[in-house]
């Protein structure tokens, strides 16, 4: 990790840092933002809405599905969007 990037994997929220779904490379991409982002009030994502609705009765399963979706976004270098998905869990 570069000197410029002071945010490291150890600073990620525990559910992200300990995720078995998110790869090490994806976690590294998440740290490149420099600091933990905030939830954007205007962020809308249809797949996110569907996951939350479908898995609302099973929070553990919802977290897993959100991690899979975030992983997909990170593979496509959509880091800001992935952060919003991951922040939706909390």
Residue, then its C-alpha position, 0 to 999 in steps of 0.5 A: x500500500x502506498x504512503x499516500x493511502x493512510x487508510x488500511x484494511x485494519x481500519x475497515x468495519x469488522x463486517x467488511x474486513x472479516x468478509x469471506x466474500x470480498x476478496x483482498x483486492x476488493x478490500x484494498x480498493x475500498x481503502x483507496x478512498x482515504x477515509x470511511x465514506x458517509x451514506x449518500x442520502x440521494x443514493x438509489x440502486x434498484x438491486x439494493x432495494x430488492x436485496x433489502x426487501x427480499x432478505x429483511x427477515x434474515x439479516x445475516x443472509x442480507x449481509x451476505x447478498x450485499x457483500x456479493x453485490x459489492x464484490x461485483x461492483x468492485x470487480x467493475x471498479x465501481x468503488x463509490x457504489x460498492x461503499x454505498x451498498x456496504x454502508x446499507x448494512x449498518 
